[in-house]
Amino acid sequence: MSTLTQTKTQLPQVHLPRNPGMALDLDWVARVQANTSAIERRAATLPGRRSVKKDYQAAWLLKAVTCIDLTTLSGDDTEGRVRRLCAKARQPIRADMQKALGVSGIQTGAICVYHDMIETAVDALRGSGIPVAAVSTGFPAGLSPFHLRVAEIEESVKAGAREIDIVISRRHVLTQNWQALYDEMKAFRTACGDAHVKAILATGELGSLRNVARASLICMMAGADFIKTSTGKESVNATLPVSLVMIRAIRDYFDATGYHVGYKPAGGISKAKDAITYLALMKDELGNRWLQPNLFRFGASSLLNDIERQLEHHITGAYSASYRHPMG
Ligand SMILES: O=C[C@H](O)COP(=O)(O)O
């Protein structure tokens, strides 16, 4: 069986029980540390490692496509743009390219939009099985009144979102008010009901890697299905050091509870090479099980474009202009 065919056949996902959360364990939180210089040293070695080549590279890139939350979060989003993006999510790689690669049925992990665009996206994705994710709770700052943030989640679920990307209150982390962070996250999880909840930490605003580690743990204790780095609107978004810290928090939580929590780096990931670095990091730290869309997503608006160009190069030996792969 070829590498690419294996990628296709590995797509069906094992059903895993949702993380139900647990009581807030402040002793565990207090024990969490982060050795910044060691983490930065390790992260610096990751992009320089020998990369996978040829068919293996194409297989990893196809895997990356299936893990993208194809995102548009702009003030000027229109129904037309969202519909075009949904068409792209249904067929992110051109049919002739999929045929040349010997695969079929490749789709992105989800579409990610603001509340206003949920119904349009649900309609455009009908029958595809692709979930709609909505950013919520006063995204991106998360500073609207608490009851409105909870109501926003409920409205988005009612409108058809199957995944809700909430933003935490950064001030709870910066003031070490862990109880408040836990209570907030738990209320958001309850409001989501059956919709899966991704907790956006906005790591670029949390001050230290130790804060990132502690906030990750608390969100998981409060029942997060995924932890996500960034809104894409902070001045620093997904980075490898932050990813290492969050992924290791996921591993510690799994070791202690047996529950799988997903990881979503988001913001500024736009190159195919970077996507492979993130996938390799997941594989190194958490193993193959976390290389599926139910446990790993990229939050990205332009990554797909570069992946398509690299796959076209793999097939034809030539790079096409990026406008040949329009996004929306
Ligand atoms: O969650 C997703 C991000 O908002 C997308 O960020 P990006 O436009 O930098 O890829």
PDBQT file of the ligand as one rigid body, heavy atoms in Angstrom, charges set to zero:
ROOT
HETATM    1  O1  LIG A 401      -7.973  30.795  14.625  1.00  0.00    +0.000 OA
HETATM    2  C1  LIG A 401      -7.507  31.155  13.587  1.00  0.00    +0.000 C 
HETATM    3  C2  LIG A 401      -6.801  32.400  13.308  1.00  0.00    +0.000 C 
HETATM    4  O2  LIG A 401      -7.604  33.523  13.491  1.00  0.00    +0.000 OA
HETATM    5  C3  LIG A 401      -6.256  32.403  11.907  1.00  0.00    +0.000 C 
HETATM    6  O3  LIG A 401      -5.122  33.169  11.895  1.00  0.00    +0.000 OA
HETATM    7  P1  LIG A 401      -4.317  33.465  10.536  1.00  0.00    +0.000 P 
HETATM    8  O4  LIG A 401      -5.214  34.341   9.707  1.00  0.00    +0.000 OA
HETATM    9  O5  LIG A 401      -3.070  34.132  10.978  1.00  0.00    +0.000 OA
HETATM   10  O6  LIG A 401      -4.046  32.153   9.837  1.00  0.00    +0.000 OA
ENDROOT
TORSDOF 0
